[in-house]
Amino acid sequence: MPLCAKYVFVMQLEDEMKKQNLTKEELAKRMGTSRSSLNRLLDPQQPSNLKSLVNAAVAIGRHLRVSLI
């Protein structure tokens, strides 16, 4: 995933977490993962797989859209 796309995803995820008053602990619990794994997901410099991105989106009640341009 290009760095800029991951950065945008992280910013949107963090914004939604604030809107829902979700802590990292609660989001990690919803995702069925550890807080350290969530911290890696929230770091735009760290690579993430599509499954993790989808799990995060589902955990906050959103959908992830991927498209070819």
mmCIF file as Biopython writes it, N, C-alpha, C and O atoms, coordinates in Angstrom:
data_model
#
loop_
_atom_site.group_PDB
_atom_site.id
_atom_site.type_symbol
_atom_site.label_atom_id
_atom_site.label_alt_id
_atom_site.label_comp_id
_atom_site.label_asym_id
_atom_site.label_entity_id
_atom_site.label_seq_id
_atom_site.pdbx_PDB_ins_code
_atom_site.Cartn_x
_atom_site.Cartn_y
_atom_site.Cartn_z
_atom_site.occupancy
_atom_site.B_iso_or_equiv
_atom_site.auth_seq_id
_atom_site.auth_asym_id
_atom_site.pdbx_PDB_model_num
ATOM 1   N N  . MET A ? 1  ? 0.848   -1.170  0.000   1.0 0.0 1  A 1 
ATOM 2   C CA . MET A ? 1  ? 0.000   0.000   0.000   1.0 0.0 1  A 1 
ATOM 3   C C  . MET A ? 1  ? 0.893   1.232   0.000   1.0 0.0 1  A 1 
ATOM 4   O O  . MET A ? 1  ? 1.795   1.350   0.830   1.0 0.0 1  A 1 
ATOM 5   N N  . PRO A ? 2  ? 0.646   2.146   -0.925  1.0 0.0 2  A 1 
ATOM 6   C CA . PRO A ? 2  ? 1.441   3.381   -0.951  1.0 0.0 2  A 1 
ATOM 7   C C  . PRO A ? 2  ? 1.301   4.142   0.361   1.0 0.0 2  A 1 
ATOM 8   O O  . PRO A ? 2  ? 0.249   4.134   1.000   1.0 0.0 2  A 1 
ATOM 9   N N  . LEU A ? 3  ? 2.389   4.798   0.742   1.0 0.0 3  A 1 
ATOM 10  C CA . LEU A ? 3  ? 2.437   5.518   2.001   1.0 0.0 3  A 1 
ATOM 11  C C  . LEU A ? 3  ? 1.311   6.547   2.114   1.0 0.0 3  A 1 
ATOM 12  O O  . LEU A ? 3  ? 0.707   6.677   3.179   1.0 0.0 3  A 1 
ATOM 13  N N  . CYS A ? 4  ? 1.021   7.272   1.048   1.0 0.0 4  A 1 
ATOM 14  C CA . CYS A ? 4  ? -0.011  8.303   1.127   1.0 0.0 4  A 1 
ATOM 15  C C  . CYS A ? 4  ? -1.397  7.693   1.348   1.0 0.0 4  A 1 
ATOM 16  O O  . CYS A ? 4  ? -2.210  8.280   2.062   1.0 0.0 4  A 1 
ATOM 17  N N  . ALA A ? 5  ? -1.682  6.550   0.764   1.0 0.0 5  A 1 
ATOM 18  C CA . ALA A ? 5  ? -2.979  5.890   0.955   1.0 0.0 5  A 1 
ATOM 19  C C  . ALA A ? 5  ? -3.117  5.413   2.396   1.0 0.0 5  A 1 
ATOM 20  O O  . ALA A ? 5  ? -4.188  5.548   2.988   1.0 0.0 5  A 1 
ATOM 21  N N  . LYS A ? 6  ? -2.063  4.862   2.963   1.0 0.0 6  A 1 
ATOM 22  C CA . LYS A ? 6  ? -2.105  4.404   4.352   1.0 0.0 6  A 1 
ATOM 23  C C  . LYS A ? 6  ? -2.271  5.596   5.283   1.0 0.0 6  A 1 
ATOM 24  O O  . LYS A ? 6  ? -3.004  5.509   6.269   1.0 0.0 6  A 1 
ATOM 25  N N  . TYR A ? 7  ? -1.611  6.694   4.992   1.0 0.0 7  A 1 
ATOM 26  C CA . TYR A ? 7  ? -1.728  7.895   5.812   1.0 0.0 7  A 1 
ATOM 27  C C  . TYR A ? 7  ? -3.168  8.393   5.832   1.0 0.0 7  A 1 
ATOM 28  O O  . TYR A ? 7  ? -3.691  8.727   6.895   1.0 0.0 7  A 1 
ATOM 29  N N  . VAL A ? 8  ? -3.809  8.446   4.680   1.0 0.0 8  A 1 
ATOM 30  C CA . VAL A ? 8  ? -5.205  8.888   4.595   1.0 0.0 8  A 1 
ATOM 31  C C  . VAL A ? 8  ? -6.103  7.940   5.379   1.0 0.0 8  A 1 
ATOM 32  O O  . VAL A ? 8  ? -6.986  8.388   6.110   1.0 0.0 8  A 1 
ATOM 33  N N  . PHE A ? 9  ? -5.888  6.637   5.235   1.0 0.0 9  A 1 
ATOM 34  C CA . PHE A ? 9  ? -6.683  5.659   5.983   1.0 0.0 9  A 1 
ATOM 35  C C  . PHE A ? 9  ? -6.543  5.883   7.481   1.0 0.0 9  A 1 
ATOM 36  O O  . PHE A ? 9  ? -7.541  5.904   8.202   1.0 0.0 9  A 1 
ATOM 37  N N  . VAL A ? 10 ? -5.320  6.050   7.949   1.0 0.0 10 A 1 
ATOM 38  C CA . VAL A ? 10 ? -5.073  6.237   9.383   1.0 0.0 10 A 1 
ATOM 39  C C  . VAL A ? 10 ? -5.750  7.507   9.883   1.0 0.0 10 A 1 
ATOM 40  O O  . VAL A ? 10 ? -6.357  7.502   10.954  1.0 0.0 10 A 1 
ATOM 41  N N  . MET A ? 11 ? -5.653  8.591   9.124   1.0 0.0 11 A 1 
ATOM 42  C CA . MET A ? 11 ? -6.292  9.839   9.536   1.0 0.0 11 A 1 
ATOM 43  C C  . MET A ? 11 ? -7.815  9.671   9.633   1.0 0.0 11 A 1 
ATOM 44  O O  . MET A ? 11 ? -8.439  10.155  10.577  1.0 0.0 11 A 1 
ATOM 45  N N  . GLN A ? 12 ? -8.395  8.991   8.665   1.0 0.0 12 A 1 
ATOM 46  C CA . GLN A ? 12 ? -9.842  8.762   8.684   1.0 0.0 12 A 1 
ATOM 47  C C  . GLN A ? 12 ? -10.236 7.848   9.841   1.0 0.0 12 A 1 
ATOM 48  O O  . GLN A ? 12 ? -11.255 8.082   10.489  1.0 0.0 12 A 1 
ATOM 49  N N  . LEU A ? 13 ? -9.455  6.826   10.104  1.0 0.0 13 A 1 
ATOM 50  C CA . LEU A ? 13 ? -9.739  5.907   11.201  1.0 0.0 13 A 1 
ATOM 51  C C  . LEU A ? 13 ? -9.644  6.633   12.544  1.0 0.0 13 A 1 
ATOM 52  O O  . LEU A ? 13 ? -10.518 6.477   13.397  1.0 0.0 13 A 1 
ATOM 53  N N  . GLU A ? 14 ? -8.600  7.416   12.730  1.0 0.0 14 A 1 
ATOM 54  C CA . GLU A ? 14 ? -8.450  8.153   13.984  1.0 0.0 14 A 1 
ATOM 55  C C  . GLU A ? 14 ? -9.566  9.179   14.166  1.0 0.0 14 A 1 
ATOM 56  O O  . GLU A ? 14 ? -10.038 9.386   15.284  1.0 0.0 14 A 1 
ATOM 57  N N  . ASP A ? 15 ? -9.988  9.817   13.090  1.0 0.0 15 A 1 
ATOM 58  C CA . ASP A ? 15 ? -11.096 10.772  13.157  1.0 0.0 15 A 1 
ATOM 59  C C  . ASP A ? 15 ? -12.386 10.071  13.595  1.0 0.0 15 A 1 
ATOM 60  O O  . ASP A ? 15 ? -13.125 10.584  14.435  1.0 0.0 15 A 1 
ATOM 61  N N  . GLU A ? 16 ? -12.644 8.906   13.024  1.0 0.0 16 A 1 
ATOM 62  C CA . GLU A ? 16 ? -13.843 8.152   13.379  1.0 0.0 16 A 1 
ATOM 63  C C  . GLU A ? 16 ? -13.759 7.647   14.818  1.0 0.0 16 A 1 
ATOM 64  O O  . GLU A ? 16 ? -14.773 7.596   15.515  1.0 0.0 16 A 1 
ATOM 65  N N  . MET A ? 17 ? -12.573 7.276   15.265  1.0 0.0 17 A 1 
ATOM 66  C CA . MET A ? 17 ? -12.405 6.860   16.654  1.0 0.0 17 A 1 
ATOM 67  C C  . MET A ? 17 ? -12.765 8.006   17.599  1.0 0.0 17 A 1 
ATOM 68  O O  . MET A ? 17 ? -13.419 7.792   18.619  1.0 0.0 17 A 1 
ATOM 69  N N  . LYS A ? 18 ? -12.339 9.214   17.258  1.0 0.0 18 A 1 
ATOM 70  C CA . LYS A ? 18 ? -12.672 10.387  18.082  1.0 0.0 18 A 1 
ATOM 71  C C  . LYS A ? 18 ? -14.175 10.637  18.089  1.0 0.0 18 A 1 
ATOM 72  O O  . LYS A ? 18 ? -14.757 10.905  19.141  1.0 0.0 18 A 1 
ATOM 73  N N  . LYS A ? 19 ? -14.803 10.550  16.922  1.0 0.0 19 A 1 
ATOM 74  C CA . LYS A ? 19 ? -16.254 10.765  16.828  1.0 0.0 19 A 1 
ATOM 75  C C  . LYS A ? 19 ? -17.024 9.780   17.693  1.0 0.0 19 A 1 
ATOM 76  O O  . LYS A ? 19 ? -18.042 10.131  18.290  1.0 0.0 19 A 1 
ATOM 77  N N  . GLN A ? 20 ? -16.536 8.551   17.759  1.0 0.0 20 A 1 
ATOM 78  C CA . GLN A ? 20 ? -17.214 7.495   18.515  1.0 0.0 20 A 1 
ATOM 79  C C  . GLN A ? 20 ? -16.671 7.367   19.940  1.0 0.0 20 A 1 
ATOM 80  O O  . GLN A ? 20 ? -17.093 6.483   20.685  1.0 0.0 20 A 1 
ATOM 81  N N  . ASN A ? 21 ? -15.751 8.233   20.317  1.0 0.0 21 A 1 
ATOM 82  C CA . ASN A ? 21 ? -15.103 8.159   21.634  1.0 0.0 21 A 1 
ATOM 83  C C  . ASN A ? 21 ? -14.539 6.773   21.909  1.0 0.0 21 A 1 
ATOM 84  O O  . ASN A ? 21 ? -14.696 6.233   23.003  1.0 0.0 21 A 1 
ATOM 85  N N  . LEU A ? 22 ? -13.884 6.208   20.910  1.0 0.0 22 A 1 
ATOM 86  C CA . LEU A ? 22 ? -13.285 4.877   21.021  1.0 0.0 22 A 1 
ATOM 87  C C  . LEU A ? 22 ? -11.822 4.988   21.427  1.0 0.0 22 A 1 
ATOM 88  O O  . LEU A ? 22 ? -11.062 5.749   20.827  1.0 0.0 22 A 1 
ATOM 89  N N  . THR A ? 23 ? -11.439 4.250   22.420  1.0 0.0 23 A 1 
ATOM 90  C CA . THR A ? 23 ? -10.028 4.181   22.795  1.0 0.0 23 A 1 
ATOM 91  C C  . THR A ? 23 ? -9.347  3.134   21.912  1.0 0.0 23 A 1 
ATOM 92  O O  . THR A ? 23 ? -10.004 2.329   21.252  1.0 0.0 23 A 1 
ATOM 93  N N  . LYS A ? 24 ? -8.033  3.168   21.918  1.0 0.0 24 A 1 
ATOM 94  C CA . LYS A ? 24 ? -7.281  2.154   21.190  1.0 0.0 24 A 1 
ATOM 95  C C  . LYS A ? 24 ? -7.563  0.772   21.756  1.0 0.0 24 A 1 
ATOM 96  O O  . LYS A ? 24 ? -7.656  -0.206  21.014  1.0 0.0 24 A 1 
ATOM 97  N N  . GLU A ? 25 ? -7.696  0.698   23.063  1.0 0.0 25 A 1 
ATOM 98  C CA . GLU A ? 25 ? -7.982  -0.589  23.703  1.0 0.0 25 A 1 
ATOM 99  C C  . GLU A ? 25 ? -9.312  -1.162  23.221  1.0 0.0 25 A 1 
ATOM 100 O O  . GLU A ? 25 ? -9.415  -2.347  22.905  1.0 0.0 25 A 1 
ATOM 101 N N  . GLU A ? 26 ? -10.332 -0.297  23.171  1.0 0.0 26 A 1 
ATOM 102 C CA . GLU A ? 26 ? -11.656 -0.758  22.746  1.0 0.0 26 A 1 
ATOM 103 C C  . GLU A ? 26 ? -11.651 -1.168  21.272  1.0 0.0 26 A 1 
ATOM 104 O O  . GLU A ? 26 ? -12.241 -2.185  20.906  1.0 0.0 26 A 1 
ATOM 105 N N  . LEU A ? 27 ? -10.990 -0.381  20.435  1.0 0.0 27 A 1 
ATOM 106 C CA . LEU A ? 27 ? -10.927 -0.733  19.016  1.0 0.0 27 A 1 
ATOM 107 C C  . LEU A ? 27 ? -10.179 -2.046  18.825  1.0 0.0 27 A 1 
ATOM 108 O O  . LEU A ? 27 ? -10.605 -2.891  18.038  1.0 0.0 27 A 1 
ATOM 109 N N  . ALA A ? 28 ? -9.075  -2.225  19.532  1.0 0.0 28 A 1 
ATOM 110 C CA . ALA A ? 28 ? -8.313  -3.480  19.429  1.0 0.0 28 A 1 
ATOM 111 C C  . ALA A ? 28 ? -9.191  -4.658  19.856  1.0 0.0 28 A 1 
ATOM 112 O O  . ALA A ? 28 ? -9.163  -5.717  19.229  1.0 0.0 28 A 1 
ATOM 113 N N  . LYS A ? 29 ? -9.963  -4.472  20.913  1.0 0.0 29 A 1 
ATOM 114 C CA . LYS A ? 29 ? -10.862 -5.525  21.381  1.0 0.0 29 A 1 
ATOM 115 C C  . LYS A ? 29 ? -11.905 -5.857  20.320  1.0 0.0 29 A 1 
ATOM 116 O O  . LYS A ? 29 ? -12.177 -7.029  20.058  1.0 0.0 29 A 1 
ATOM 117 N N  . ARG A ? 30 ? -12.489 -4.830  19.711  1.0 0.0 30 A 1 
ATOM 118 C CA . ARG A ? 30 ? -13.484 -5.052  18.648  1.0 0.0 30 A 1 
ATOM 119 C C  . ARG A ? 30 ? -12.883 -5.783  17.462  1.0 0.0 30 A 1 
ATOM 120 O O  . ARG A ? 30 ? -13.552 -6.585  16.810  1.0 0.0 30 A 1 
ATOM 121 N N  . MET A ? 31 ? -11.619 -5.501  17.188  1.0 0.0 31 A 1 
ATOM 122 C CA . MET A ? 31 ? -10.937 -6.124  16.057  1.0 0.0 31 A 1 
ATOM 123 C C  . MET A ? 31 ? -10.434 -7.523  16.395  1.0 0.0 31 A 1 
ATOM 124 O O  . MET A ? 31 ? -10.059 -8.278  15.499  1.0 0.0 31 A 1 
ATOM 125 N N  . GLY A ? 32 ? -10.422 -7.872  17.668  1.0 0.0 32 A 1 
ATOM 126 C CA . GLY A ? 32 ? -9.890  -9.167  18.080  1.0 0.0 32 A 1 
ATOM 127 C C  . GLY A ? 32 ? -8.391  -9.229  17.949  1.0 0.0 32 A 1 
ATOM 128 O O  . GLY A ? 32 ? -7.837  -10.261 17.570  1.0 0.0 32 A 1 
ATOM 129 N N  . THR A ? 33 ? -7.721  -8.117  18.266  1.0 0.0 33 A 1 
ATOM 130 C CA . THR A ? 33 ? -6.267  -8.041  18.145  1.0 0.0 33 A 1 
ATOM 131 C C  . THR A ? 33 ? -5.687  -7.366  19.373  1.0 0.0 33 A 1 
ATOM 132 O O  . THR A ? 33 ? -6.426  -6.966  20.273  1.0 0.0 33 A 1 
ATOM 133 N N  . SER A ? 34 ? -4.388  -7.240  19.415  1.0 0.0 34 A 1 
ATOM 134 C CA . SER A ? 34 ? -3.729  -6.591  20.545  1.0 0.0 34 A 1 
ATOM 135 C C  . SER A ? 34 ? -3.572  -5.096  20.280  1.0 0.0 34 A 1 
ATOM 136 O O  . SER A ? 34 ? -3.668  -4.628  19.145  1.0 0.0 34 A 1 
ATOM 137 N N  . ARG A ? 35 ? -3.331  -4.373  21.352  1.0 0.0 35 A 1 
ATOM 138 C CA . ARG A ? 35 ? -3.112  -2.939  21.203  1.0 0.0 35 A 1 
ATOM 139 C C  . ARG A ? 35 ? -1.830  -2.676  20.421  1.0 0.0 35 A 1 
ATOM 140 O O  . ARG A ? 35 ? -1.768  -1.720  19.648  1.0 0.0 35 A 1 
ATOM 141 N N  . SER A ? 36 ? -0.821  -3.494  20.603  1.0 0.0 36 A 1 
ATOM 142 C CA . SER A ? 36 ? 0.430   -3.294  19.853  1.0 0.0 36 A 1 
ATOM 143 C C  . SER A ? 36 ? 0.208   -3.499  18.352  1.0 0.0 36 A 1 
ATOM 144 O O  . SER A ? 36 ? 0.803   -2.799  17.533  1.0 0.0 36 A 1 
ATOM 145 N N  . SER A ? 37 ? -0.648  -4.460  17.996  1.0 0.0 37 A 1 
ATOM 146 C CA . SER A ? 37 ? -0.981  -4.656  16.573  1.0 0.0 37 A 1 
ATOM 147 C C  . SER A ? 37 ? -1.739  -3.452  16.034  1.0 0.0 37 A 1 
ATOM 148 O O  . SER A ? 37 ? -1.504  -3.014  14.908  1.0 0.0 37 A 1 
ATOM 149 N N  . LEU A ? 38 ? -2.652  -2.918  16.844  1.0 0.0 38 A 1 
ATOM 150 C CA . LEU A ? 38 ? -3.390  -1.729  16.422  1.0 0.0 38 A 1 
ATOM 151 C C  . LEU A ? 38 ? -2.448  -0.544  16.269  1.0 0.0 38 A 1 
ATOM 152 O O  . LEU A ? 38 ? -2.594  0.246   15.336  1.0 0.0 38 A 1 
ATOM 153 N N  . ASN A ? 39 ? -1.488  -0.411  17.172  1.0 0.0 39 A 1 
ATOM 154 C CA . ASN A ? 39 ? -0.519  0.682   17.050  1.0 0.0 39 A 1 
ATOM 155 C C  . ASN A ? 39 ? 0.260   0.593   15.741  1.0 0.0 39 A 1 
ATOM 156 O O  . ASN A ? 39 ? 0.540   1.615   15.116  1.0 0.0 39 A 1 
ATOM 157 N N  . ARG A ? 40 ? 0.611   -0.621  15.325  1.0 0.0 40 A 1 
ATOM 158 C CA . ARG A ? 40 ? 1.297   -0.788  14.035  1.0 0.0 40 A 1 
ATOM 159 C C  . ARG A ? 40 ? 0.372   -0.395  12.884  1.0 0.0 40 A 1 
ATOM 160 O O  . ARG A ? 40 ? 0.807   0.223   11.913  1.0 0.0 40 A 1 
ATOM 161 N N  . LEU A ? 41 ? -0.906  -0.757  13.001  1.0 0.0 41 A 1 
ATOM 162 C CA . LEU A ? 41 ? -1.873  -0.389  11.966  1.0 0.0 41 A 1 
ATOM 163 C C  . LEU A ? 41 ? -2.017  1.129   11.880  1.0 0.0 41 A 1 
ATOM 164 O O  . LEU A ? 41 ? -2.176  1.678   10.790  1.0 0.0 41 A 1 
ATOM 165 N N  . LEU A ? 42 ? -1.962  1.803   13.024  1.0 0.0 42 A 1 
ATOM 166 C CA . LEU A ? 42 ? -2.128  3.253   13.059  1.0 0.0 42 A 1 
ATOM 167 C C  . LEU A ? 42 ? -0.858  4.021   12.705  1.0 0.0 42 A 1 
ATOM 168 O O  . LEU A ? 42 ? -0.862  5.252   12.690  1.0 0.0 42 A 1 
ATOM 169 N N  . ASP A ? 43 ? 0.213   3.313   12.426  1.0 0.0 43 A 1 
ATOM 170 C CA . ASP A ? 43 ? 1.473   3.944   12.027  1.0 0.0 43 A 1 
ATOM 171 C C  . ASP A ? 43 ? 1.572   3.913   10.505  1.0 0.0 43 A 1 
ATOM 172 O O  . ASP A ? 43 ? 1.758   2.849   9.914   1.0 0.0 43 A 1 
ATOM 173 N N  . PRO A ? 44 ? 1.449   5.083   9.867   1.0 0.0 44 A 1 
ATOM 174 C CA . PRO A ? 44 ? 1.501   5.104   8.394   1.0 0.0 44 A 1 
ATOM 175 C C  . PRO A ? 44 ? 2.799   4.558   7.812   1.0 0.0 44 A 1 
ATOM 176 O O  . PRO A ? 44 ? 2.830   4.158   6.648   1.0 0.0 44 A 1 
ATOM 177 N N  . GLN A ? 45 ? 3.868   4.536   8.601   1.0 0.0 45 A 1 
ATOM 178 C CA . GLN A ? 45 ? 5.156   4.044   8.119   1.0 0.0 45 A 1 
ATOM 179 C C  . GLN A ? 45 ? 5.232   2.510   8.104   1.0 0.0 45 A 1 
ATOM 180 O O  . GLN A ? 45 ? 6.089   1.935   7.433   1.0 0.0 45 A 1 
ATOM 181 N N  . GLN A ? 46 ? 4.338   1.858   8.842   1.0 0.0 46 A 1 
ATOM 182 C CA . GLN A ? 46 ? 4.345   0.396   8.939   1.0 0.0 46 A 1 
ATOM 183 C C  . GLN A ? 46 ? 3.431   -0.210  7.872   1.0 0.0 46 A 1 
ATOM 184 O O  . GLN A ? 46 ? 2.337   0.304   7.635   1.0 0.0 46 A 1 
ATOM 185 N N  . PRO A ? 47 ? 3.860   -1.281  7.234   1.0 0.0 47 A 1 
ATOM 186 C CA . PRO A ? 47 ? 2.995   -1.926  6.240   1.0 0.0 47 A 1 
ATOM 187 C C  . PRO A ? 47 ? 1.802   -2.604  6.920   1.0 0.0 47 A 1 
ATOM 188 O O  . PRO A ? 47 ? 1.900   -3.068  8.056   1.0 0.0 47 A 1 
ATOM 189 N N  . SER A ? 48 ? 0.694   -2.650  6.216   1.0 0.0 48 A 1 
ATOM 190 C CA . SER A ? 48 ? -0.514  -3.318  6.709   1.0 0.0 48 A 1 
ATOM 191 C C  . SER A ? 48 ? -1.115  -4.133  5.581   1.0 0.0 48 A 1 
ATOM 192 O O  . SER A ? 48 ? -1.007  -3.775  4.408   1.0 0.0 48 A 1 
ATOM 193 N N  . ASN A ? 49 ? -1.752  -5.236  5.955   1.0 0.0 49 A 1 
ATOM 194 C CA . ASN A ? 49 ? -2.414  -6.023  4.926   1.0 0.0 49 A 1 
ATOM 195 C C  . ASN A ? 49 ? -3.880  -5.599  4.815   1.0 0.0 49 A 1 
ATOM 196 O O  . ASN A ? 49 ? -4.426  -4.955  5.711   1.0 0.0 49 A 1 
ATOM 197 N N  . LEU A ? 50 ? -4.486  -5.963  3.730   1.0 0.0 50 A 1 
ATOM 198 C CA . LEU A ? 50 ? -5.856  -5.562  3.452   1.0 0.0 50 A 1 
ATOM 199 C C  . LEU A ? 50 ? -6.825  -6.091  4.504   1.0 0.0 50 A 1 
ATOM 200 O O  . LEU A ? 50 ? -7.780  -5.406  4.869   1.0 0.0 50 A 1 
ATOM 201 N N  . LYS A ? 51 ? -6.586  -7.289  4.987   1.0 0.0 51 A 1 
ATOM 202 C CA . LYS A ? 51 ? -7.463  -7.878  6.000   1.0 0.0 51 A 1 
ATOM 203 C C  . LYS A ? 51 ? -7.499  -7.016  7.259   1.0 0.0 51 A 1 
ATOM 204 O O  . LYS A ? 51 ? -8.566  -6.818  7.838   1.0 0.0 51 A 1 
ATOM 205 N N  . SER A ? 52 ? -6.356  -6.505  7.686   1.0 0.0 52 A 1 
ATOM 206 C CA . SER A ? 52 ? -6.307  -5.647  8.870   1.0 0.0 52 A 1 
ATOM 207 C C  . SER A ? 52 ? -7.076  -4.354  8.653   1.0 0.0 52 A 1 
ATOM 208 O O  . SER A ? 52 ? -7.769  -3.878  9.553   1.0 0.0 52 A 1 
ATOM 209 N N  . LEU A ? 53 ? -6.954  -3.790  7.468   1.0 0.0 53 A 1 
ATOM 210 C CA . LEU A ? 53 ? -7.682  -2.558  7.162   1.0 0.0 53 A 1 
ATOM 211 C C  . LEU A ? 53 ? -9.185  -2.796  7.165   1.0 0.0 53 A 1 
ATOM 212 O O  . LEU A ? 53 ? -9.947  -1.982  7.688   1.0 0.0 53 A 1 
ATOM 213 N N  . VAL A ? 54 ? -9.608  -3.903  6.585   1.0 0.0 54 A 1 
ATOM 214 C CA . VAL A ? 54 ? -11.028 -4.258  6.566   1.0 0.0 54 A 1 
ATOM 215 C C  . VAL A ? 54 ? -11.524 -4.491  7.989   1.0 0.0 54 A 1 
ATOM 216 O O  . VAL A ? 54 ? -12.599 -4.015  8.351   1.0 0.0 54 A 1 
ATOM 217 N N  . ASN A ? 55 ? -10.760 -5.213  8.796   1.0 0.0 55 A 1 
ATOM 218 C CA . ASN A ? 55 ? -11.156 -5.469  10.182  1.0 0.0 55 A 1 
ATOM 219 C C  . ASN A ? 55 ? -11.335 -4.165  10.956  1.0 0.0 55 A 1 
ATOM 220 O O  . ASN A ? 55 ? -12.277 -4.032  11.737  1.0 0.0 55 A 1 
ATOM 221 N N  . ALA A ? 56 ? -10.450 -3.219  10.747  1.0 0.0 56 A 1 
ATOM 222 C CA . ALA A ? 56 ? -10.552 -1.927  11.429  1.0 0.0 56 A 1 
ATOM 223 C C  . ALA A ? 56 ? -11.806 -1.179  10.977  1.0 0.0 56 A 1 
ATOM 224 O O  . ALA A ? 56 ? -12.519 -0.607  11.801  1.0 0.0 56 A 1 
ATOM 225 N N  . ALA A ? 57 ? -12.072 -1.183  9.685   1.0 0.0 57 A 1 
ATOM 226 C CA . ALA A ? 57 ? -13.261 -0.501  9.165   1.0 0.0 57 A 1 
ATOM 227 C C  . ALA A ? 57 ? -14.536 -1.125  9.730   1.0 0.0 57 A 1 
ATOM 228 O O  . ALA A ? 57 ? -15.442 -0.408  10.154  1.0 0.0 57 A 1 
ATOM 229 N N  . VAL A ? 58 ? -14.607 -2.427  9.736   1.0 0.0 58 A 1 
ATOM 230 C CA . VAL A ? 58 ? -15.783 -3.127  10.269  1.0 0.0 58 A 1 
ATOM 231 C C  . VAL A ? 58 ? -15.945 -2.837  11.754  1.0 0.0 58 A 1 
ATOM 232 O O  . VAL A ? 58 ? -17.067 -2.672  12.232  1.0 0.0 58 A 1 
ATOM 233 N N  . ALA A ? 59 ? -14.846 -2.775  12.484  1.0 0.0 59 A 1 
ATOM 234 C CA . ALA A ? 59 ? -14.886 -2.539  13.928  1.0 0.0 59 A 1 
ATOM 235 C C  . ALA A ? 59 ? -15.473 -1.178  14.281  1.0 0.0 59 A 1 
ATOM 236 O O  . ALA A ? 59 ? -16.018 -1.000  15.370  1.0 0.0 59 A 1 
ATOM 237 N N  . ILE A ? 60 ? -15.365 -0.215  13.365  1.0 0.0 60 A 1 
ATOM 238 C CA . ILE A ? 60 ? -15.950 1.098   13.618  1.0 0.0 60 A 1 
ATOM 239 C C  . ILE A ? 60 ? -17.270 1.288   12.875  1.0 0.0 60 A 1 
ATOM 240 O O  . ILE A ? 60 ? -17.830 2.384   12.852  1.0 0.0 60 A 1 
ATOM 241 N N  . GLY A ? 61 ? -17.758 0.206   12.268  1.0 0.0 61 A 1 
ATOM 242 C CA . GLY A ? 61 ? -19.053 0.267   11.592  1.0 0.0 61 A 1 
ATOM 243 C C  . GLY A ? 61 ? -19.012 0.908   10.217  1.0 0.0 61 A 1 
ATOM 244 O O  . GLY A ? 61 ? -20.009 1.462   9.756   1.0 0.0 61 A 1 
ATOM 245 N N  . ARG A ? 62 ? -17.878 0.836   9.569   1.0 0.0 62 A 1 
ATOM 246 C CA . ARG A ? 62 ? -17.723 1.432   8.240   1.0 0.0 62 A 1 
ATOM 247 C C  . ARG A ? 62 ? -17.297 0.356   7.252   1.0 0.0 62 A 1 
ATOM 248 O O  . ARG A ? 62 ? -17.026 -0.785  7.629   1.0 0.0 62 A 1 
ATOM 249 N N  . HIS A ? 63 ? -17.242 0.740   5.983   1.0 0.0 63 A 1 
ATOM 250 C CA . HIS A ? 63 ? -16.799 -0.154  4.923   1.0 0.0 63 A 1 
ATOM 251 C C  . HIS A ? 63 ? -15.519 0.407   4.332   1.0 0.0 63 A 1 
ATOM 252 O O  . HIS A ? 63 ? -15.289 1.616   4.341   1.0 0.0 63 A 1 
ATOM 253 N N  . LEU A ? 64 ? -14.698 -0.483  3.823   1.0 0.0 64 A 1 
ATOM 254 C CA . LEU A ? 64 ? -13.479 -0.076  3.144   1.0 0.0 64 A 1 
ATOM 255 C C  . LEU A ? 64 ? -13.694 -0.229  1.658   1.0 0.0 64 A 1 
ATOM 256 O O  . LEU A ? 64 ? -14.113 -1.289  1.195   1.0 0.0 64 A 1 
ATOM 257 N N  . ARG A ? 65 ? -13.412 0.821   0.903   1.0 0.0 65 A 1 
ATOM 258 C CA . ARG A ? 65 ? -13.563 0.765   -0.546  1.0 0.0 65 A 1 
ATOM 259 C C  . ARG A ? 65 ? -12.182 0.823   -1.180  1.0 0.0 65 A 1 
ATOM 260 O O  . ARG A ? 65 ? -11.384 1.713   -0.887  1.0 0.0 65 A 1 
ATOM 261 N N  . VAL A ? 66 ? -11.915 -0.131  -2.046  1.0 0.0 66 A 1 
ATOM 262 C CA . VAL A ? 66 ? -10.652 -0.204  -2.776  1.0 0.0 66 A 1 
ATOM 263 C C  . VAL A ? 66 ? -10.997 -0.164  -4.255  1.0 0.0 66 A 1 
ATOM 264 O O  . VAL A ? 66 ? -11.905 -0.859  -4.711  1.0 0.0 66 A 1 
ATOM 265 N N  . SER A ? 67 ? -10.267 0.654   -4.997  1.0 0.0 67 A 1 
ATOM 266 C CA . SER A ? 67 ? -10.570 0.733   -6.430  1.0 0.0 67 A 1 
ATOM 267 C C  . SER A ? 67 ? -9.289  0.834   -7.240  1.0 0.0 67 A 1 
ATOM 268 O O  . SER A ? 67 ? -8.250  1.262   -6.738  1.0 0.0 67 A 1 
ATOM 269 N N  . LEU A ? 68 ? -9.379  0.444   -8.467  1.0 0.0 68 A 1 
ATOM 270 C CA . LEU A ? 68 ? -8.290  0.593   -9.409  1.0 0.0 68 A 1 
ATOM 271 C C  . LEU A ? 68 ? -8.527  1.869   -10.201 1.0 0.0 68 A 1 
ATOM 272 O O  . LEU A ? 68 ? -9.645  2.146   -10.636 1.0 0.0 68 A 1 
ATOM 273 N N  . ILE A ? 69 ? -7.477  2.631   -10.382 1.0 0.0 69 A 1 
ATOM 274 C CA . ILE A ? 69 ? -7.623  3.861   -11.166 1.0 0.0 69 A 1 
ATOM 275 C C  . ILE A ? 69 ? -6.630  3.865   -12.304 1.0 0.0 69 A 1 
ATOM 276 O O  . ILE A ? 69 ? -6.589  4.816   -13.085 1.0 0.0 69 A 1 
#
